Amino acid sequence: MIFPLGDSALTIDFGNIINGKINDTILNLFHSLKENPLPGMIESVPAYSSLSIFYDPVKLKKQGLGKETVYEFVKQEFEKFIEHLPLHEEKPARIVRVPVCYDEEFAPDLELLAAAKQMDKEEIIHLHCGKQYRVYMIGFLPGFPYMGTVDERITFPRKKDPVNVPAGSVGIAGSQTGIYPFNSPGGWNIIGRTPLKMFDLQREERSLLNAGDSVEFYPVHKNEFLTLLK
């Protein structure tokens, strides 16, 4: 489904679902548009199962569009783009290993999660570190990766009321896991913290993770966490 998003963007939506193949399609469109932008296009933003395309309506109007609206013109161009989608070279997913300290000081919700699941905290940690996660999208905050999916045994609903969450906090919400790049109010269940900087304006690649990456968590002791934090 393609629909307008305000007066300077459109969205193609494949449904409200977390699905690897659909996300592959979204990322293929995203990379292809990056290499072959539509007329008047400013940027495109991928999500789990949708892609939004932002364009400059003033620039397009100056070009002369005939009877169609700017949205209709961009939609037609996008539909032609999809029909003749340029081949995008598929590259193996980049694997990023992320250290996490699951010490009680950095994991305020780990004990609650363990009690709710009737597991030891060590088992929760083992399950969280026991698989590779796909980065489906970056959002909410600059550099915040939405990753999935966690082992079904440790899925847990997000909190009803947000609390203050420190930068680097690693959390679980439903079947997703994510990392807070900055101090922020949040409702995810915090089970650890990474010393890595998720977003840095001084880096060429400002966001440490990007959609399409694969992430592997591994546990570190507090002393190692503090060493890596420096």
C-alpha positions as CSV (number, residue, x, y, z in Angstrom):
1,M,0.0,0.0,0.0
2,I,1.3,3.5,-1.0
3,F,-0.2,6.5,0.8
4,P,0.8,10.2,1.4
5,L,2.6,11.2,4.5
6,G,1.8,14.9,4.9
7,D,2.4,17.1,1.8
8,S,6.1,16.2,1.2
9,A,6.4,12.5,1.6
10,L,4.9,9.1,0.8
11,T,5.0,5.7,2.4
12,I,5.0,2.2,1.0
13,D,3.7,-0.2,3.7
14,F,3.8,-4.0,3.6
15,G,1.8,-4.4,6.9
16,N,2.5,-4.1,10.6
17,I,4.7,-7.1,11.0
18,I,8.3,-8.1,11.9
19,N,9.4,-10.2,9.0
20,G,13.0,-10.7,7.7
21,K,12.0,-11.2,4.1
22,I,9.8,-8.1,4.1
23,N,12.6,-6.1,5.8
24,D,15.0,-7.4,3.0
25,T,12.6,-5.9,0.4
26,I,12.5,-2.6,2.3
27,L,16.3,-2.4,2.6
28,N,16.7,-3.3,-1.1
29,L,14.4,-0.4,-2.0
30,F,16.2,1.9,0.4
31,H,19.7,1.1,-1.1
32,S,18.4,1.2,-4.6
33,L,16.8,4.6,-4.1
34,K,20.1,5.8,-2.5
35,E,21.9,4.9,-5.7
36,N,19.0,6.0,-8.1
37,P,17.0,8.7,-6.3
38,L,13.6,9.7,-7.6
39,P,13.1,13.3,-9.0
40,G,12.9,15.8,-6.2
41,M,13.7,13.2,-3.6
42,I,15.4,14.4,-0.4
43,E,15.8,11.1,1.5
44,S,14.2,7.8,2.2
45,V,13.8,6.3,5.7
46,P,13.4,2.5,6.2
47,A,11.4,0.9,9.0
48,Y,10.4,-2.7,9.9
49,S,8.0,-3.2,7.0
50,S,7.6,0.3,5.4
51,L,9.7,2.9,3.6
52,S,9.0,6.6,3.6
53,I,10.3,8.9,0.8
54,F,10.6,12.6,1.5
55,Y,10.7,15.0,-1.5
56,D,10.8,18.7,-2.3
57,P,7.3,19.7,-3.5
58,V,8.5,23.3,-4.4
59,K,11.3,22.0,-6.6
60,L,8.9,19.6,-8.4
61,K,6.2,22.2,-8.9
62,K,8.8,24.4,-10.6
63,Q,9.5,21.6,-13.1
64,G,5.9,21.6,-14.2
65,L,3.8,18.6,-13.5
66,G,0.7,19.0,-15.8
67,K,-2.6,18.2,-14.2
68,E,-1.4,15.8,-11.5
69,T,-0.5,16.8,-8.0
70,V,3.0,16.5,-6.6
71,Y,2.1,13.4,-4.6
72,E,0.5,11.7,-7.7
73,F,3.6,12.5,-9.7
74,V,6.0,11.1,-7.1
75,K,3.8,8.0,-6.6
76,Q,3.8,7.3,-10.4
77,E,7.6,7.7,-10.5
78,F,7.9,5.4,-7.5
79,E,5.6,2.8,-9.0
80,K,7.7,2.9,-12.3
81,F,10.9,2.6,-10.1
82,I,9.5,-0.5,-8.4
83,E,8.4,-2.0,-11.7
84,H,12.0,-1.6,-13.1
85,L,13.8,-1.9,-9.8
86,P,17.5,-1.6,-10.4
87,L,19.5,-4.6,-9.3
88,H,21.2,-3.9,-6.0
89,E,24.3,-5.8,-5.1
90,E,23.5,-8.0,-2.1
91,K,26.3,-7.9,0.5
92,P,26.7,-10.2,3.5
93,A,25.2,-8.6,6.7
94,R,27.8,-6.9,8.8
95,I,28.2,-8.6,12.1
96,V,28.8,-6.3,15.1
97,R,29.7,-7.8,18.5
98,V,28.4,-5.7,21.4
99,P,29.8,-6.2,24.9
100,V,27.1,-5.9,27.7
101,C,27.6,-5.8,31.5
102,Y,24.6,-7.5,33.1
103,D,25.7,-6.5,36.6
104,E,22.9,-5.5,38.9
105,E,24.0,-1.9,38.9
106,F,23.4,-1.7,35.1
107,A,20.4,-4.1,34.9
108,P,17.5,-2.7,37.1
109,D,14.9,-4.9,35.4
110,L,16.8,-8.2,35.1
111,E,15.7,-9.6,38.5
112,L,12.1,-8.7,37.8
113,L,12.3,-10.4,34.3
114,A,13.9,-13.5,35.8
115,A,11.3,-13.7,38.5
116,A,8.4,-13.3,36.0
117,K,9.9,-16.0,33.8
118,Q,10.8,-18.3,36.7
119,M,14.4,-18.4,35.5
120,D,17.8,-17.6,37.0
121,K,19.3,-14.3,35.9
122,E,22.2,-16.3,34.3
123,E,19.7,-18.1,32.1
124,I,18.2,-14.8,30.9
125,I,21.7,-13.6,30.1
126,H,22.5,-16.8,28.3
127,L,19.4,-16.6,26.2
128,H,19.9,-13.0,25.4
129,C,23.5,-13.6,24.2
130,G,22.6,-16.9,22.6
131,K,21.5,-15.7,19.2
132,Q,22.3,-13.2,16.4
133,Y,19.9,-10.2,16.1
134,R,18.9,-8.4,13.0
135,V,18.8,-4.6,13.1
136,Y,15.5,-3.9,11.5
137,M,15.5,-0.2,11.8
138,I,17.1,2.9,13.5
139,G,14.6,5.2,15.2
140,F,13.1,6.8,18.3
141,L,16.4,8.4,19.0
142,P,19.4,8.8,16.6
143,G,21.3,5.6,16.6
144,F,18.6,3.6,18.5
145,P,18.6,0.1,16.9
146,Y,15.4,-1.9,16.9
147,M,16.5,-5.6,16.8
148,G,14.8,-8.9,16.8
149,T,13.7,-11.2,17.7
150,V,14.6,-12.4,21.2
151,D,14.1,-16.0,22.3
152,E,10.4,-16.4,23.0
153,R,11.2,-17.5,26.6
154,I,12.4,-13.9,27.5
155,T,9.8,-11.8,25.6
156,F,8.3,-9.3,28.0
157,P,5.9,-6.3,27.6
158,R,7.3,-2.8,27.8
159,K,6.5,-0.8,30.9
160,K,3.3,1.2,31.2
161,D,5.1,4.3,32.5
162,P,8.5,5.5,31.1
163,V,11.4,6.0,33.5
164,N,14.8,7.7,33.0
165,V,17.2,5.3,31.2
166,P,21.0,5.9,31.0
167,A,22.9,5.9,27.7
168,G,24.1,2.4,26.6
169,S,21.2,0.6,28.4
170,V,20.2,-2.6,26.7
171,G,16.5,-3.5,27.0
172,I,13.7,-5.8,25.9
173,A,10.2,-4.8,24.8
174,G,8.0,-7.5,23.6
175,S,10.1,-9.6,21.2
176,Q,12.5,-6.8,20.4
177,T,15.8,-5.8,22.0
178,G,17.4,-2.4,21.7
179,I,20.1,-0.1,23.0
180,Y,19.5,3.5,24.2
181,P,22.1,5.8,22.6
182,F,21.5,8.7,25.0
183,N,20.0,9.3,28.5
184,S,16.3,9.3,27.8
185,P,12.9,8.5,29.2
186,G,12.0,5.0,28.1
187,G,9.7,2.0,28.8
188,W,11.9,-0.9,27.8
189,N,13.0,-3.5,30.4
190,I,16.7,-2.8,31.1
191,I,18.8,-5.9,31.6
192,G,22.3,-4.6,31.0
193,R,24.5,-1.8,29.6
194,T,27.1,-1.5,26.9
195,P,30.1,0.8,27.0
196,L,29.9,1.3,23.3
197,K,28.8,4.7,22.0
198,M,25.8,4.1,19.8
199,F,25.8,7.5,18.1
200,D,28.7,10.0,17.8
201,L,28.7,13.2,15.7
202,Q,32.5,13.0,15.6
203,R,32.5,9.7,13.7
204,E,32.2,9.5,9.9
205,E,29.5,6.8,10.4
206,R,27.6,8.5,13.2
207,S,25.4,5.6,14.1
208,L,27.3,2.5,15.2
209,L,24.6,0.2,13.8
210,N,22.6,0.4,10.7
211,A,19.5,-1.4,9.4
212,G,20.5,-4.7,7.9
213,D,23.4,-5.3,10.4
214,S,23.6,-8.4,12.6
215,V,24.4,-8.0,16.3
216,E,25.8,-10.5,18.7
217,F,25.8,-9.6,22.4
218,Y,28.4,-11.0,24.8
219,P,28.7,-10.5,28.6
220,V,31.5,-8.6,30.2
221,H,32.4,-8.1,33.9
222,K,32.0,-4.7,35.5
223,N,35.8,-4.0,35.5
224,E,36.0,-4.7,31.7
225,F,32.9,-2.6,31.2
226,L,34.6,0.3,33.0
227,T,37.8,-0.2,31.0
228,L,36.0,-0.2,27.7
229,L,34.0,2.9,28.8
230,K,37.1,5.1,29.0
